[in-house]
Amino acid sequence: MSAPDASTRVLKRGLWVAALAFGLCFSLVPLYRIACEQLFGIKLGGPGGAVAAEIDTSRWVTVEFDAGVNSGLPWAFRPAQAEVKVRPGEPTDVLYYARNESALALVGQAVPSVAPSRASAYFNKTECFCFTEQMLAAGEERPMPVRFVVDPDLPTDIHRLTLSYTFYKNEPATQRLAGELAAHAAP
């Protein structure tokens, strides 16, 4: 076999690999959407994460807010208001507040839940502090916004939902933060 034949074969294989990689990357978004929506019941929004839906002006749904902190995390955590009334399909913004009551910077992670459980597939958070770790310096208090939409397809017999968050200490991230702070403080 001559060198030009080998080079041509390598080039063809390289082009096939590049085409397959492009096809795989191109198909990941629809596959991700199918996995989230069909397998896990998570509705994804359009551009910017907004869920495009008609607003159901014929009814109101009351959304109650609950906040808790695991005993391993010395934070205070509360919703700004106890509840809101929303129209299904209408984006709504609410606030929670978290305060680090310790003398150390700590990292927490919030875990959400929606009750009743059969309504959770119809409750779509488009922006939420629970999507990322939250670091609070010693004594720091911060508002934590949530934007959500109650899907208009929510069964009509459900009139009240509870959005609950529990904050847990993220020990690995807190240790990493402590190491970074110590490295910056070292002479």
URNOR-V24943 format. One record per backbone hydrogen bond with DSSP energy under -1.0 kcal/mol. NH is the residue of the N-H (numbers start at 1). CO is the residue of the C=O. E is the energy in kcal/mol with one decimal. If there is no record, write none. Layout:
nh:NH co:CO e:E
nh:NH co:CO e:E
This chain:
nh:6 co:2 e:-1.9
nh:7 co:3 e:-2.4
nh:8 co:4 e:-2.3
nh:9 co:5 e:-2.3
nh:10 co:6 e:-2.4
nh:11 co:7 e:-2.5
nh:12 co:8 e:-2.7
nh:13 co:9 e:-2.5
nh:14 co:10 e:-2.5
nh:15 co:11 e:-2.4
nh:16 co:12 e:-2.3
nh:17 co:13 e:-2.6
nh:18 co:14 e:-2.5
nh:19 co:15 e:-2.6
nh:20 co:16 e:-2.7
nh:21 co:17 e:-2.7
nh:22 co:18 e:-2.5
nh:23 co:19 e:-2.6
nh:24 co:20 e:-2.6
nh:25 co:21 e:-2.6
nh:26 co:22 e:-2.8
nh:27 co:23 e:-1.8
nh:31 co:27 e:-2.1
nh:32 co:28 e:-3.0
nh:33 co:29 e:-2.5
nh:34 co:30 e:-2.6
nh:35 co:31 e:-2.6
nh:36 co:32 e:-2.8
nh:37 co:33 e:-2.9
nh:38 co:34 e:-2.5
nh:39 co:34 e:-1.0
nh:40 co:35 e:-1.4
nh:42 co:36 e:-3.0
nh:46 co:50 e:-3.1
nh:49 co:46 e:-2.4
nh:56 co:88 e:-3.2
nh:57 co:55 e:-1.1
nh:61 co:86 e:-2.7
nh:62 co:159 e:-2.8
nh:63 co:84 e:-3.2
nh:64 co:161 e:-3.2
nh:65 co:82 e:-2.6
nh:66 co:163 e:-2.4
nh:68 co:165 e:-2.1
nh:70 co:167 e:-3.1
nh:73 co:70 e:-2.1
nh:75 co:73 e:-2.3
nh:76 co:99 e:-2.7
nh:78 co:97 e:-2.4
nh:80 co:95 e:-2.9
nh:84 co:63 e:-2.0
nh:86 co:61 e:-2.9
nh:89 co:150 e:-2.7
nh:90 co:87 e:-2.3
nh:92 co:148 e:-2.7
nh:94 co:146 e:-2.5
nh:96 co:144 e:-1.8
nh:97 co:78 e:-3.3
nh:98 co:142 e:-2.2
nh:99 co:76 e:-2.7
nh:100 co:140 e:-2.7
nh:101 co:74 e:-2.3
nh:106 co:136 e:-2.3
nh:108 co:134 e:-3.2
nh:109 co:168 e:-2.5
nh:111 co:166 e:-2.4
nh:113 co:164 e:-2.1
nh:115 co:162 e:-2.1
nh:119 co:116 e:-2.1
nh:120 co:117 e:-1.2
nh:122 co:119 e:-1.9
nh:123 co:120 e:-1.1
nh:124 co:149 e:-2.6
nh:126 co:147 e:-2.3
nh:127 co:147 e:-1.6
nh:131 co:128 e:-1.7
nh:132 co:129 e:-1.1
nh:134 co:108 e:-3.1
nh:136 co:106 e:-2.6
nh:139 co:100 e:-1.0
nh:140 co:137 e:-2.2
nh:142 co:98 e:-2.6
nh:144 co:96 e:-3.6
nh:146 co:94 e:-2.5
nh:147 co:127 e:-2.9
nh:148 co:92 e:-2.5
nh:149 co:124 e:-2.1
nh:151 co:122 e:-3.4
nh:154 co:151 e:-2.2
nh:158 co:155 e:-2.0
nh:161 co:62 e:-2.8
nh:162 co:115 e:-2.6
nh:163 co:64 e:-3.1
nh:164 co:113 e:-2.9
nh:165 co:66 e:-1.5
nh:166 co:111 e:-1.7
nh:167 co:68 e:-2.5
nh:168 co:109 e:-2.4
nh:170 co:107 e:-2.9
nh:171 co:169 e:-1.1
nh:174 co:170 e:-2.5
nh:175 co:171 e:-2.7
nh:176 co:172 e:-2.3
nh:177 co:173 e:-2.4
nh:178 co:174 e:-2.5
nh:179 co:175 e:-2.2
nh:180 co:176 e:-2.1
nh:181 co:177 e:-2.7
nh:182 co:178 e:-2.4
nh:183 co:179 e:-2.2
nh:184 co:180 e:-1.9
nh:185 co:181 e:-1.6
nh:186 co:182 e:-1.4
